Amino acid sequence: MSDNNEPLLSSDELSAIQDMVDSGEFEQEPLNINLEAEAYSIARNEENLGVSYGALTQINERFHRFFRTRMLTELDYNPRLSVASPQLMKYSEYIRNVASPCSINVVELDPLKGEALIVIHPQVVFSCLDNWYGGKARALVVGDERGFTANESAIIDRLCELMFKSTKEAWSPYVELGVDLVNRDINPLFANIAGDEESVVVNRFIVRLRDEETEPYIDIVYTYQSLNLQRDLLGSRIQTQEADKKWLGRLNASISEVDFNIFVSGGSVELSVEQLMNLKVGEVLSFDPPDVAEINVNDFPLYHANVGEAGKKVAVQILDNVLEEDE
């Protein structure tokens, strides 16, 4: 329609167009006919991590810190370990790409539903063992059918113990987690924590070796369903950060009201016990004062200052911080 509400085409023009269509002279195909369209249900569940992604990222960062510390103190090994980023994928896609032989550990994480996987790449085991006996972390090529020796199995037991403790501490801001080993194998096909088309969340911590072509890893794998059931729990920590800031502000306000004593030292004199016992009333002690005075707070030296007057009162002017000078 035009601005004055008059039709764009007259009745004669519309009739001419209709005659052309009926006679077949108008051969142009109409638009938007026979288009392909994908059916979409508004009730279907779109799988995504949502707020859980931020929580899992924090959990991975905490696990990375705790696990590296334990590796250094208890196995005397400081690996170049990267922080994992949560990745959502189908279980069949993940499990068919797991290296063999691997240490496949099926665990229960109470109160999370179902089971989880802790997968240790064989090169991680070999590197820990080499380092334990004084060697250097290096890549070792082995056959797919090769199992782990007794010494390597002992290393796996120790690694799992450290990982279980680190996992508990990593989850502690959200929930008190219980970790129980259900089964251990070297064949990924025997680890059935989910169906092939079910989604899992893979957290891969890559260990960097001198051989850049080899990228051993440690995977922590959760089922998507188990995390989805705990999404409110995982989101609660992020939601309470604002409350933590308010609490911190109240704490700072309370601490600022605490009283303390300041002592200004303008110099010192060294005396023997005999000289001190022989002092008499009216006797004058001479000493060379330092260039600046020292301010002590609760007997702890904090500042250097000049002593002077402000109005009719003795005052000090702070010059610098003693702690900064020590650095």
C-alpha positions as CSV (number, residue, x, y, z in Angstrom):
1,M,0.0,0.0,0.0
2,S,1.2,3.6,-0.7
3,D,1.3,6.3,1.9
4,N,-2.1,7.7,0.8
5,N,-3.6,4.2,1.2
6,E,-4.1,3.7,-2.6
7,P,-3.3,0.3,-4.1
8,L,0.0,0.0,-5.9
9,L,-1.6,-1.9,-8.8
10,S,-4.9,-1.2,-10.4
11,S,-7.6,-3.8,-10.9
12,D,-6.7,-4.0,-14.7
13,E,-3.0,-4.7,-13.8
14,L,-4.0,-7.4,-11.4
15,S,-6.2,-9.0,-14.0
16,A,-3.4,-8.9,-16.6
17,I,-1.1,-10.7,-14.2
18,Q,-3.7,-13.3,-13.4
19,D,-4.2,-13.9,-17.1
20,M,-0.4,-14.4,-17.6
21,V,-0.3,-17.0,-14.8
22,D,-3.3,-18.9,-16.2
23,S,-1.9,-18.9,-19.7
24,G,1.5,-20.1,-18.6
25,E,3.4,-17.1,-20.0
26,F,4.5,-16.3,-16.4
27,E,7.1,-19.1,-16.0
28,Q,9.2,-17.7,-13.1
29,E,9.1,-20.0,-10.1
30,P,7.6,-18.6,-6.9
31,L,9.8,-17.9,-4.0
32,N,10.1,-19.8,-0.6
33,I,8.7,-23.0,-2.1
34,N,9.9,-26.5,-1.1
35,L,12.5,-25.2,1.3
36,E,14.3,-27.6,3.6
37,A,13.6,-27.0,7.3
38,E,14.8,-28.8,10.4
39,A,12.2,-29.8,13.0
40,Y,12.8,-28.1,16.3
41,S,11.1,-28.9,19.6
42,I,11.0,-26.1,22.2
43,A,10.8,-28.8,24.9
44,R,14.0,-30.5,24.1
45,N,17.0,-30.2,26.4
46,E,19.9,-28.3,25.0
47,E,23.1,-29.6,26.6
48,N,25.5,-26.9,27.7
49,L,27.6,-26.3,30.8
50,G,26.2,-22.8,31.5
51,V,27.1,-21.6,35.0
52,S,28.8,-24.9,35.7
53,Y,31.6,-24.0,33.3
54,G,32.9,-21.2,35.6
55,A,32.6,-23.5,38.7
56,L,34.5,-26.4,36.9
57,T,37.2,-23.9,35.8
58,Q,37.7,-22.9,39.4
59,I,37.7,-26.5,40.5
60,N,40.3,-27.4,37.8
61,E,42.6,-24.5,38.9
62,R,42.4,-25.6,42.5
63,F,43.1,-29.2,41.5
64,H,46.1,-28.1,39.4
65,R,47.6,-26.2,42.4
66,F,47.1,-28.9,45.0
67,F,48.2,-31.8,42.7
68,R,51.4,-30.1,41.6
69,T,52.3,-29.3,45.2
70,R,51.7,-32.9,46.3
71,M,53.7,-34.3,43.3
72,L,56.6,-32.1,44.3
73,T,56.6,-32.8,48.0
74,E,55.7,-36.5,47.9
75,L,57.1,-37.8,44.6
76,D,59.9,-35.1,44.2
77,Y,58.5,-34.4,40.7
78,N,57.5,-31.0,39.4
79,P,55.7,-31.6,36.1
80,R,54.9,-28.9,33.6
81,L,51.2,-29.4,34.0
82,S,48.6,-27.2,32.2
83,V,45.3,-26.2,33.7
84,A,42.3,-28.1,32.1
85,S,39.4,-26.4,30.4
86,P,36.0,-28.3,30.6
87,Q,35.0,-29.8,27.3
88,L,31.6,-31.3,26.5
89,M,31.6,-34.3,24.1
90,K,29.9,-37.6,23.4
91,Y,31.3,-40.5,25.5
92,S,32.0,-42.7,22.4
93,E,34.0,-39.8,20.8
94,Y,36.1,-39.5,24.0
95,I,36.7,-43.2,24.8
96,R,37.8,-44.2,21.3
97,N,40.6,-41.6,21.4
98,V,42.1,-42.7,24.7
99,A,45.6,-44.0,24.4
100,S,46.4,-47.7,25.2
101,P,47.6,-48.9,27.6
102,C,46.2,-46.3,30.0
103,S,45.4,-46.5,33.7
104,I,41.6,-46.3,33.6
105,N,40.3,-45.7,37.1
106,V,36.5,-45.8,37.6
107,V,35.5,-43.8,40.7
108,E,32.4,-42.8,42.6
109,L,32.2,-39.2,43.6
110,D,29.6,-38.9,46.4
111,P,27.2,-37.0,46.3
112,L,27.5,-36.8,42.5
113,K,25.3,-39.4,40.8
114,G,26.8,-42.2,38.7
115,E,30.5,-42.8,38.2
116,A,33.5,-40.8,36.9
117,L,36.8,-41.6,35.2
118,I,40.3,-40.7,36.1
119,V,42.5,-41.6,33.2
120,I,46.4,-41.5,33.5
121,H,48.3,-41.6,30.2
122,P,51.1,-44.2,30.3
123,Q,53.8,-41.6,29.6
124,V,52.9,-39.9,32.9
125,V,53.5,-43.1,34.7
126,F,56.8,-43.7,33.0
127,S,58.0,-40.1,33.6
128,C,57.2,-40.4,37.3
129,L,59.0,-43.7,37.6
130,D,62.1,-42.3,35.7
131,N,62.2,-39.3,37.9
132,W,61.8,-41.4,41.1
133,Y,64.9,-43.3,40.2
134,G,66.9,-40.2,39.3
135,G,66.3,-40.2,35.6
136,K,64.8,-37.6,33.3
137,A,61.2,-37.4,32.2
138,R,61.2,-38.8,28.6
139,A,58.9,-40.5,26.2
140,L,58.8,-44.3,26.1
141,V,57.3,-46.2,23.2
142,V,55.4,-49.4,24.2
143,G,53.0,-51.8,22.6
144,D,49.2,-51.5,23.0
145,E,49.1,-54.9,24.7
146,R,51.8,-54.1,27.2
147,G,50.6,-54.0,30.8
148,F,52.0,-52.1,33.7
149,T,54.9,-53.6,35.8
150,A,54.7,-53.9,39.6
151,N,56.8,-50.7,40.0
152,E,54.6,-48.8,37.5
153,S,51.5,-50.1,39.3
154,A,52.9,-48.8,42.6
155,I,53.4,-45.4,41.0
156,I,49.7,-45.5,39.7
157,D,48.5,-46.2,43.2
158,R,50.5,-43.3,44.5
159,L,49.3,-40.9,41.8
160,C,45.7,-41.9,42.4
161,E,46.0,-41.3,46.1
162,L,47.4,-37.8,45.4
163,M,44.7,-37.1,42.8
164,F,41.9,-38.3,45.2
165,K,43.1,-35.9,47.9
166,S,43.5,-33.0,45.4
167,T,40.0,-33.6,44.0
168,K,38.4,-33.5,47.4
169,E,40.2,-30.2,48.2
170,A,39.4,-28.8,44.8
171,W,35.6,-29.4,45.3
172,S,35.6,-28.3,49.0
173,P,34.2,-24.8,48.4
174,Y,31.2,-26.4,46.8
175,V,30.6,-29.7,48.5
176,E,32.4,-32.2,50.7
177,L,33.2,-34.8,48.1
178,G,33.9,-38.5,48.8
179,V,36.1,-40.4,46.3
180,D,36.0,-44.2,46.1
181,L,37.8,-46.4,43.6
182,V,35.4,-48.8,41.9
183,N,37.5,-50.5,39.2
184,R,40.9,-50.2,37.4
185,D,41.8,-51.4,34.0
186,I,44.2,-50.7,31.1
187,N,41.6,-51.2,28.3
188,P,39.3,-48.2,27.7
189,L,36.5,-50.4,26.4
190,F,35.9,-51.8,29.9
191,A,35.2,-48.4,31.3
192,N,31.4,-48.0,30.8
193,I,30.4,-45.0,32.8
194,A,27.9,-43.7,30.2
195,G,26.2,-44.8,26.9
196,D,27.9,-44.1,23.6
197,E,25.6,-41.2,22.8
198,E,25.5,-39.7,26.3
199,S,27.5,-36.6,27.0
200,V,30.5,-36.3,29.3
201,V,32.6,-33.4,30.5
202,V,36.3,-34.0,29.9
203,N,38.9,-32.1,31.9
204,R,42.4,-32.7,30.4
205,F,45.6,-31.7,32.3
206,I,48.4,-32.0,29.8
207,V,52.0,-32.8,30.9
208,R,54.7,-31.1,28.9
209,L,57.8,-33.2,28.2
210,R,61.0,-32.3,26.4
211,D,59.8,-34.4,23.5
212,E,57.2,-31.9,22.1
213,E,55.6,-34.6,19.9
214,T,54.4,-36.5,23.0
215,E,51.6,-34.9,25.1
216,P,50.8,-37.2,28.0
217,Y,47.8,-36.2,30.0
218,I,45.6,-36.8,33.0
219,D,41.8,-36.7,32.4
220,I,39.1,-36.3,34.9
221,V,35.8,-37.2,33.2
222,Y,32.3,-36.5,34.7
223,T,29.0,-37.5,33.1
224,Y,27.0,-34.5,32.0
225,Q,24.0,-35.8,33.8
226,S,25.7,-36.0,37.2
227,L,26.9,-32.3,36.9
228,N,23.5,-31.2,35.5
229,L,21.8,-32.5,38.6
230,Q,24.2,-30.4,40.7
231,R,24.0,-27.2,38.6
232,D,22.3,-25.3,41.5
233,L,25.1,-26.3,43.8
234,L,27.8,-25.4,41.2
235,G,26.1,-22.0,40.6
236,S,25.7,-21.1,44.3
237,R,29.4,-20.4,44.8
238,I,29.4,-17.8,42.0
239,Q,26.2,-16.3,43.3
240,T,27.6,-15.8,46.8
241,Q,30.7,-13.9,45.7
242,E,28.9,-10.6,46.2
243,A,28.0,-11.7,49.7
244,D,31.6,-12.5,50.4
245,K,32.6,-9.0,49.3
246,K,30.1,-7.5,51.7
247,W,31.4,-9.7,54.5
248,L,35.0,-8.7,53.7
249,G,33.9,-5.0,53.9
250,R,32.4,-5.5,57.3
251,L,35.5,-7.4,58.5
252,N,37.7,-4.4,57.3
253,A,35.5,-2.0,59.1
254,S,35.7,-4.0,62.4
255,I,39.5,-4.3,62.2
256,S,39.8,-0.6,61.6
257,E,38.3,0.0,65.0
258,V,41.1,-2.0,66.8
259,D,43.3,0.2,69.1
260,F,47.2,-0.1,69.0
261,N,50.1,1.7,70.5
262,I,52.7,3.8,68.6
263,F,56.2,4.4,70.1
264,V,58.6,6.9,68.6
265,S,62.3,6.2,69.2
266,G,64.5,9.2,68.9
267,G,67.7,7.4,69.9
268,S,69.3,5.0,72.3
269,V,72.1,4.9,74.8
270,E,74.2,1.9,75.8
271,L,74.9,1.6,79.5
272,S,76.5,-1.1,81.6
273,V,74.8,-2.4,84.7
274,E,77.4,-0.6,86.8
275,Q,76.7,2.7,85.1
276,L,73.0,2.3,85.5
277,M,73.3,1.5,89.2
278,N,75.5,4.7,89.7
279,L,73.1,7.1,88.1
280,K,72.0,10.0,90.3
281,V,69.1,12.5,90.1
282,G,69.9,15.4,87.9
283,E,72.7,13.6,86.0
284,V,72.7,14.2,82.2
285,L,73.3,11.5,79.7
286,S,74.7,12.6,76.3
287,F,74.3,10.6,73.1
288,D,74.3,11.2,69.3
289,P,70.7,11.1,68.0
290,P,70.1,9.3,64.7
291,D,69.3,11.3,61.5
292,V,65.7,10.0,61.6
293,A,63.4,8.6,64.4
294,E,61.9,5.1,64.2
295,I,58.1,4.5,64.7
296,N,57.2,1.2,66.3
297,V,53.6,-0.2,66.3
298,N,53.1,-2.7,69.0
299,D,56.9,-3.1,69.3
300,F,57.2,-3.7,65.6
301,P,59.3,-1.1,63.5
302,L,57.2,0.3,60.6
303,Y,58.3,3.8,59.6
304,H,61.1,6.3,59.7
305,A,60.1,9.9,60.6
306,N,61.3,13.4,61.5
307,V,60.5,14.7,65.0
308,G,59.1,18.3,65.1
309,E,56.2,20.4,66.3
310,A,52.7,20.9,65.0
311,G,51.2,23.9,66.8
312,K,51.9,23.5,70.5
313,K,52.4,19.7,70.3
314,V,55.3,17.4,69.5
315,A,54.7,15.6,66.2
316,V,56.4,13.3,63.7
317,Q,56.5,13.4,59.9
318,I,56.6,9.9,58.3
319,L,59.4,9.7,55.7
320,D,59.4,6.1,54.5
321,N,58.3,2.5,55.3
322,V,60.9,0.3,57.0
323,L,59.5,-2.8,55.3
324,E,59.9,-1.4,51.8
325,E,63.5,-0.5,52.7
326,D,64.2,-4.1,53.7
327,E,62.9,-5.3,50.3
